[in-house]
């Protein structure tokens, strides 16, 4: 699995937009843990993993 943070910023943005479209059809949640779990489950078939660490900016 490729960590989300290792993907180019343009690809991250594309994935986030595609995921937002998918989630617009789902039940909303305010739980950050649930949001991360849903995003990770959506990314997994694409060979990408996401964790809470990916919410923080990349160190330069």
NUVOZA-587123 format. One record per residue (C-alpha): x, y negated, z negated. Coordinates in steps of 0.2 Angstrom, whole numbers. Layout:
residues N
> x:y:z
> X:Y:Z
...
This chain:
residues 60
> x:y:z
> 0:0:0
> 6:-17:4
> 4:-30:-10
> -7:-44:-5
> 7:-57:-10
> 18:-49:3
> 7:-53:17
> 9:-69:27
> -2:-84:21
> -11:-85:38
> -16:-66:36
> -21:-69:18
> -32:-83:23
> -40:-72:37
> -43:-58:25
> -51:-70:12
> -63:-77:25
> -68:-60:31
> -71:-54:13
> -81:-70:10
> -92:-65:24
> -94:-47:17
> -98:-54:0
> -111:-66:6
> -122:-50:9
> -118:-43:-9
> -125:-47:-26
> -115:-61:-34
> -105:-59:-50
> -96:-71:-62
> -84:-58:-69
> -66:-61:-63
> -62:-43:-66
> -77:-37:-55
> -72:-50:-42
> -54:-43:-42
> -60:-25:-42
> -72:-28:-27
> -58:-37:-17
> -46:-23:-21
> -58:-10:-15
> -62:-19:1
> -43:-21:5
> -38:-3:0
> -44:5:17
> -33:-8:26
> -18:-2:16
> -17:-18:5
> -18:-19:-14
> -23:-34:-24
> -20:-38:-43
> -22:-52:-55
> -4:-57:-52
> -9:-61:-34
> -19:-76:-41
> -3:-85:-46
> 7:-94:-33
> 22:-85:-27
> 39:-90:-35
> 51:-98:-23
